[in-house]
Amino acid sequence: MYYPISDYALIGDASATALVSKHGSIDYCCMPAIDSPTVFATLLDGKKGGSFLLNPRQPYSSNQFYIENTAVVKTVFETIDGAAMVTDCFVMDKSGLHVIHRCVHCEYGRIPFIVQVSP
């Protein structure tokens, strides 16, 4: 399934970038540099492209926004049982590697999540 480009937010740092959908999936990512081969590319090939999915198991609505003046994106998921926020960004670890950081925070209620990594 392909989402409209308007459903995506761009995260990145000085070296790598990724597109995060408001449905909780990273569908495009080049690492460790912008001109590197793709790690996730469902945006280009829905069958073989791969993605990193992180979203509620139950039906949800979602909203996405950037933290002001940053490349950090927050996606808020609301279900009948509660609300949770996923924060996505790139960070550099101690060895200098660029890594994607995904953090889930339950705002209220109880929401089981799906986590599926398919490079």
Backbone as ProteinMPNN parsed JSONL, in Angstrom:
{"seq_chain_A": "MYYPISDYALIGDASATALVSKHGSIDYCCMPAIDSPTVFATLLDGKKGGSFLLNPRQPYSSNQFYIENTAVVKTVFETIDGAAMVTDCFVMDKSGLHVIHRCVHCEYGRIPFIVQVSP", "coords_chain_A": {"N_chain_A": [[0.843, -1.183, 0.0], [0.583, 2.163, -0.878], [1.23, 5.354, 0.463], [0.121, 8.798, 0.271], [2.507, 11.381, -0.489], [2.178, 13.503, 1.179], [1.59, 12.39, 3.605], [3.92, 12.011, 4.961], [6.775, 12.805, 7.027], [9.962, 14.364, 7.136], [12.895, 13.206, 8.579], [16.208, 13.713, 9.804], [19.804, 14.174, 9.778], [22.985, 15.718, 9.53], [23.988, 13.873, 7.783], [22.302, 11.591, 7.112], [18.963, 10.63, 6.041], [15.4, 10.127, 6.483], [12.043, 9.088, 5.741], [9.12, 9.384, 7.533], [6.009, 7.997, 8.001], [2.657, 9.125, 8.779], [1.406, 6.975, 9.687], [3.084, 5.544, 11.167], [5.26, 4.239, 10.016], [8.592, 3.911, 8.805], [9.346, 4.469, 5.684], [11.206, 5.077, 3.824], [14.669, 5.315, 3.741], [18.003, 6.282, 3.758], [21.16, 5.256, 4.663], [24.572, 5.049, 5.722], [24.772, 7.605, 4.785], [23.335, 10.286, 2.819], [23.612, 9.672, 0.116], [23.888, 6.947, 0.167], [23.022, 3.441, -0.371], [19.536, 2.447, -0.105], [18.049, 1.589, 3.037], [15.497, 1.178, 3.929], [12.773, 1.078, 1.727], [10.062, 1.043, 0.985], [8.439, 3.029, 0.055], [9.19, 3.276, -2.587], [9.087, 0.658, -3.624], [6.675, -1.419, -2.911], [6.606, -4.173, -2.44], [9.228, -5.265, -2.156], [10.728, -3.311, -0.916], [10.952, -2.75, 1.886], [10.522, -1.724, 5.361], [10.143, 0.057, 8.503], [8.021, -0.504, 10.816], [5.919, 0.88, 13.297], [3.256, 1.006, 15.084], [-0.149, 1.321, 16.483], [-1.932, -1.719, 17.36], [-4.652, -1.74, 17.082], [-7.523, -0.085, 15.517], [-6.911, 3.359, 14.666], [-6.489, 6.949, 14.883], [-4.336, 9.462, 13.594], [-1.866, 12.054, 14.049], [0.645, 14.274, 13.01], [3.624, 16.087, 13.776], [6.333, 18.487, 13.853], [8.873, 19.073, 16.322], [9.411, 22.341, 17.237], [11.742, 24.135, 15.242], [13.444, 21.968, 14.763], [14.529, 18.741, 13.456], [13.047, 16.735, 14.454], [10.386, 14.559, 14.703], [7.05, 14.096, 15.809], [4.541, 11.707, 16.25], [1.234, 11.34, 16.941], [-0.897, 8.931, 18.155], [-4.232, 7.998, 18.42], [-6.562, 5.912, 19.983], [-9.48, 3.931, 20.73], [-8.915, 3.072, 23.262], [-6.931, 4.697, 24.344], [-4.096, 6.998, 24.125], [-1.022, 7.527, 22.414], [2.364, 8.61, 21.85], [4.787, 8.726, 19.333], [8.138, 9.422, 18.971], [10.452, 10.416, 16.607], [13.769, 10.538, 15.392], [17.124, 11.272, 14.232], [20.135, 10.276, 15.755], [23.525, 10.581, 16.877], [25.696, 8.053, 17.768], [28.167, 7.126, 20.313], [30.306, 6.167, 18.85], [30.203, 7.539, 16.537], [28.397, 6.719, 14.644], [25.395, 7.111, 12.759], [22.183, 6.832, 13.905], [18.755, 5.746, 13.932], [16.425, 6.944, 16.148], [13.705, 5.849, 17.915], [11.03, 6.47, 19.931], [8.469, 5.464, 22.09], [5.768, 6.787, 23.831], [3.279, 6.419, 26.139], [0.458, 8.314, 26.44], [-2.023, 8.2, 27.746], [-4.165, 5.586, 29.018], [-4.129, 2.274, 27.575], [-2.269, 0.883, 25.071], [-1.598, -1.535, 22.8], [1.228, -2.122, 20.698], [2.419, -2.659, 17.334], [5.475, -3.838, 16.183], [7.599, -3.959, 13.557], [10.336, -4.755, 11.728], [11.684, -4.605, 8.619], [14.15, -4.677, 6.666]], "CA_chain_A": [[0.0, 0.0, 0.0], [1.353, 3.399, -0.962], [0.594, 6.527, 1.062], [0.49, 10.045, -0.405], [3.724, 11.985, 0.047], [1.758, 14.42, 2.247], [1.504, 11.616, 4.849], [5.275, 11.785, 5.461], [7.636, 13.851, 7.581], [11.377, 14.088, 6.904], [13.837, 13.335, 9.694], [17.567, 13.585, 9.306], [20.881, 14.926, 10.401], [23.882, 16.221, 8.489], [24.434, 12.79, 6.913], [21.3, 10.619, 6.693], [17.576, 11.08, 6.078], [14.357, 9.103, 6.421], [10.668, 9.572, 5.676], [8.28, 8.72, 8.523], [4.604, 8.234, 7.677], [1.782, 9.362, 9.916], [0.916, 5.648, 10.064], [4.101, 4.96, 12.026], [6.283, 3.456, 9.326], [9.679, 4.55, 8.073], [9.213, 3.828, 4.379], [12.37, 5.418, 2.995], [15.81, 5.712, 4.552], [19.36, 6.045, 3.266], [22.142, 5.348, 5.746], [24.866, 6.09, 6.705], [24.814, 8.929, 4.156], [22.214, 10.548, 1.918], [23.834, 8.997, -1.16], [24.055, 5.502, 0.399], [21.866, 2.633, -0.773], [18.431, 2.513, 0.838], [17.84, 0.547, 4.033], [14.054, 0.984, 3.797], [12.348, 1.723, 0.479], [8.68, 0.705, 0.634], [7.909, 4.164, -0.693], [9.5, 3.04, -3.996], [8.72, -0.706, -4.004], [5.86, -1.943, -1.826], [6.817, -5.609, -2.213], [10.598, -5.609, -1.757], [11.443, -2.137, -0.411], [11.218, -2.809, 3.321], [10.118, -0.597, 6.196], [10.24, -0.083, 9.956], [6.671, -0.167, 11.265], [5.682, 1.03, 14.73], [1.95, 1.639, 15.243], [-1.078, 0.553, 17.316], [-2.549, -2.93, 16.815], [-6.077, -1.517, 16.89], [-7.79, 1.102, 14.687], [-6.399, 4.596, 15.256], [-6.318, 8.163, 14.091], [-2.99, 9.956, 13.891], [-1.497, 13.42, 13.717], [2.112, 14.345, 13.013], [4.15, 17.444, 13.809], [7.74, 18.648, 14.216], [9.236, 19.936, 17.441], [9.809, 23.603, 16.612], [13.142, 24.383, 14.891], [14.21, 20.718, 14.788], [14.158, 17.686, 12.515], [12.457, 15.697, 15.296], [8.958, 14.491, 14.414], [6.205, 13.376, 16.76], [3.301, 11.185, 15.698], [0.3, 11.026, 18.024], [-1.899, 7.932, 17.807], [-5.356, 7.909, 19.348], [-7.431, 4.752, 19.798], [-10.59, 3.91, 21.677], [-8.383, 2.739, 24.588], [-5.92, 5.613, 24.847], [-3.288, 7.771, 23.179], [0.426, 7.349, 22.544], [3.161, 9.45, 20.966], [6.061, 8.18, 18.864], [9.094, 10.466, 18.613], [11.456, 9.904, 15.673], [14.863, 11.43, 15.018], [18.449, 10.667, 14.085], [21.125, 10.646, 16.761], [24.846, 10.025, 16.624], [26.162, 7.344, 18.963], [29.526, 7.465, 20.758], [31.304, 5.799, 17.842], [30.034, 8.388, 15.363], [27.386, 6.173, 13.742], [24.089, 7.764, 12.757], [21.157, 5.825, 14.172], [17.393, 6.236, 14.089], [15.926, 6.792, 17.52], [12.246, 5.841, 17.954], [10.602, 6.36, 21.323], [7.016, 5.434, 22.271], [5.334, 7.249, 25.149], [1.834, 6.329, 26.314], [-0.101, 9.52, 27.055], [-3.015, 7.689, 28.699], [-4.767, 4.327, 28.615], [-3.258, 1.145, 27.263], [-2.291, 0.67, 23.627], [-0.587, -2.465, 22.296], [1.837, -1.68, 19.444], [3.072, -3.568, 16.399], [6.823, -3.436, 15.791], [8.038, -4.844, 12.484], [11.486, -4.22, 10.995], [11.915, -5.387, 7.4], [15.046, -3.924, 5.772]], "C_chain_A": [[0.885, 1.243, 0.0], [0.55, 4.546, -0.357], [0.969, 7.759, 0.255], [1.718, 10.662, 0.265], [3.383, 12.964, 1.178], [1.596, 13.718, 3.594], [2.864, 11.415, 5.512], [5.915, 13.038, 6.046], [9.081, 13.412, 7.35], [12.147, 14.255, 8.211], [15.23, 13.178, 9.108], [18.547, 14.347, 10.165], [21.782, 15.393, 9.265], [24.272, 15.143, 7.48], [23.331, 11.908, 6.343], [19.893, 11.209, 6.801], [16.636, 9.883, 6.048], [13.008, 9.797, 6.322], [9.809, 8.722, 6.598], [6.822, 9.031, 8.191], [3.799, 8.483, 8.937], [1.118, 8.069, 10.378], [1.964, 4.881, 10.862], [5.169, 4.15, 11.333], [7.345, 4.354, 8.711], [9.743, 3.796, 6.751], [10.326, 4.189, 3.406], [13.487, 5.882, 3.918], [17.103, 5.327, 3.861], [20.327, 6.268, 4.424], [23.409, 4.638, 5.322], [24.928, 7.498, 6.112], [23.645, 9.062, 3.186], [22.379, 9.832, 0.583], [24.121, 7.505, -1.009], [22.857, 4.747, -0.178], [20.773, 2.699, 0.308], [18.443, 1.328, 1.799], [16.366, 0.167, 4.018], [13.602, 1.73, 2.549], [10.949, 1.308, 0.031], [8.027, 1.817, -0.175], [8.106, 3.97, -2.201], [9.046, 1.67, -4.494], [7.999, -1.373, -2.836], [6.068, -3.409, -1.513], [8.192, -5.928, -1.645], [11.338, -4.481, -1.046], [11.791, -2.161, 1.053], [10.816, -1.552, 4.057], [10.355, -0.927, 7.664], [8.92, 0.432, 10.52], [6.584, -0.135, 12.777], [4.358, 1.77, 14.879], [1.013, 0.768, 16.071], [-1.651, -0.666, 16.589], [-4.016, -2.718, 16.475], [-6.3, -0.286, 16.016], [-7.41, 2.388, 15.42], [-6.608, 5.771, 14.32], [-4.941, 8.693, 14.474], [-2.81, 11.385, 13.413], [0.016, 13.516, 13.864], [2.561, 15.802, 13.016], [5.633, 17.416, 14.196], [7.856, 19.41, 15.533], [9.834, 21.188, 16.807], [11.319, 23.727, 16.448], [14.023, 23.138, 14.985], [13.789, 19.823, 13.627], [13.637, 16.475, 13.291], [10.954, 15.728, 15.053], [8.243, 13.661, 15.48], [4.931, 12.96, 16.045], [2.423, 10.764, 16.87], [-0.749, 10.063, 17.476], [-2.989, 7.939, 18.866], [-6.222, 6.72, 18.969], [-8.581, 4.874, 20.786], [-10.105, 3.686, 23.106], [-7.347, 3.709, 25.128], [-5.216, 6.386, 23.752], [-1.815, 7.54, 23.473], [1.123, 8.245, 21.528], [4.459, 8.732, 20.621], [6.927, 9.356, 18.442], [10.186, 9.835, 17.763], [12.503, 10.962, 15.374], [16.124, 10.608, 14.765], [19.316, 11.162, 15.231], [22.457, 10.036, 16.355], [25.301, 9.325, 17.898], [27.619, 7.695, 19.255], [30.595, 7.146, 19.726], [31.183, 6.636, 16.569], [29.045, 7.852, 14.349], [26.078, 6.938, 13.876], [23.033, 6.679, 12.919], [19.795, 6.498, 14.29], [16.963, 5.933, 15.518], [14.407, 6.902, 17.447], [11.816, 5.585, 19.39], [9.073, 6.412, 21.382], [6.7, 5.856, 23.7], [3.815, 7.182, 25.196], [1.348, 7.567, 27.051], [-1.147, 9.145, 28.102], [-3.6, 6.387, 28.144], [-3.734, 3.243, 28.393], [-3.391, 0.837, 25.774], [-1.213, -0.328, 23.233], [-0.089, -2.004, 20.915], [2.37, -2.856, 18.636], [4.461, -2.998, 16.124], [7.297, -4.453, 14.759], [9.16, -4.153, 11.706], [11.785, -5.147, 9.833], [12.819, -4.605, 6.461], [15.027, -4.477, 4.347]], "O_chain_A": [[1.823, 1.349, 0.79], [-0.643, 4.697, -0.622], [2.02, 7.777, -0.385], [1.932, 10.475, 1.463], [4.221, 13.222, 2.041], [1.477, 14.384, 4.623], [2.955, 10.72, 6.523], [5.641, 14.161, 5.625], [9.38, 12.218, 7.367], [12.069, 15.294, 8.866], [15.406, 12.582, 8.045], [18.194, 15.045, 11.115], [21.332, 15.448, 8.12], [24.83, 15.459, 6.43], [23.419, 11.509, 5.182], [19.66, 12.159, 7.548], [17.013, 8.781, 5.647], [12.844, 10.937, 6.757], [9.768, 7.498, 6.471], [6.441, 10.198, 8.11], [4.208, 8.1, 10.033], [0.357, 8.067, 11.345], [1.766, 3.712, 11.196], [5.92, 3.435, 11.996], [7.043, 5.417, 8.167], [10.143, 2.633, 6.706], [10.38, 3.666, 2.293], [13.276, 6.739, 4.776], [17.277, 4.186, 3.433], [20.319, 7.313, 5.074], [23.307, 3.658, 4.584], [25.115, 8.473, 6.84], [23.043, 8.066, 2.784], [21.388, 9.425, -0.022], [24.555, 6.864, -1.966], [21.809, 5.338, -0.44], [21.053, 2.971, 1.475], [18.801, 0.211, 1.425], [16.02, -1.013, 4.084], [13.994, 2.876, 2.33], [10.679, 1.231, -1.168], [7.152, 1.556, -1.001], [7.296, 4.439, -3.0], [8.663, 1.53, -5.656], [8.633, -1.835, -1.888], [5.735, -3.851, -0.414], [8.315, -6.766, -0.751], [12.474, -4.677, -0.613], [12.836, -1.638, 1.439], [10.769, -0.462, 3.486], [10.72, -2.05, 8.014], [8.722, 1.636, 10.68], [7.111, -1.014, 13.459], [4.316, 2.998, 14.812], [1.325, -0.391, 16.34], [-1.831, -0.652, 15.371], [-4.567, -3.452, 15.654], [-5.365, 0.483, 15.793], [-7.566, 2.491, 16.636], [-6.869, 5.606, 13.128], [-4.442, 8.402, 15.561], [-3.498, 11.858, 12.508], [0.594, 12.898, 14.757], [1.963, 16.648, 12.351], [6.118, 16.449, 14.784], [7.04, 20.284, 15.826], [10.684, 21.085, 15.923], [12.081, 23.465, 17.379], [15.218, 23.245, 15.258], [12.827, 20.109, 12.916], [13.768, 15.336, 12.843], [10.318, 16.775, 15.177], [8.768, 12.665, 15.977], [4.318, 13.75, 15.328], [2.82, 9.935, 17.689], [-1.402, 10.339, 16.47], [-2.705, 7.892, 20.063], [-6.575, 6.534, 17.804], [-8.636, 5.813, 21.579], [-10.788, 4.059, 24.059], [-6.916, 3.561, 26.272], [-5.667, 6.429, 22.608], [-1.412, 7.378, 24.625], [0.559, 8.594, 20.491], [5.143, 8.201, 21.496], [6.499, 10.192, 17.646], [10.78, 8.831, 18.157], [12.181, 12.126, 15.133], [16.175, 9.411, 15.05], [19.238, 12.325, 15.626], [22.502, 9.083, 15.577], [25.297, 9.919, 18.976], [28.232, 8.473, 18.524], [31.658, 7.766, 19.711], [31.965, 6.465, 15.633], [28.861, 8.458, 13.294], [25.701, 7.358, 14.97], [23.001, 5.718, 12.151], [19.689, 7.657, 14.69], [17.119, 4.818, 16.017], [13.873, 7.909, 16.982], [12.207, 4.584, 19.989], [8.456, 7.3, 20.793], [7.287, 5.348, 24.656], [3.138, 7.814, 24.386], [1.784, 7.836, 28.17], [-1.162, 9.696, 29.203], [-3.531, 6.128, 26.942], [-2.629, 3.28, 28.934], [-4.485, 0.565, 25.281], [-0.026, -0.011, 23.32], [-0.873, -1.556, 20.078], [2.721, -3.902, 19.181], [4.601, -1.803, 15.861], [7.387, -5.648, 15.041], [8.953, -3.1, 11.104], [12.099, -6.321, 10.025], [12.328, -3.935, 5.553], [15.723, -3.959, 3.475]]}, "name": "protein", "num_of_chains": 1, "seq": "MYYPISDYALIGDASATALVSKHGSIDYCCMPAIDSPTVFATLLDGKKGGSFLLNPRQPYSSNQFYIENTAVVKTVFETIDGAAMVTDCFVMDKSGLHVIHRCVHCEYGRIPFIVQVSP"}
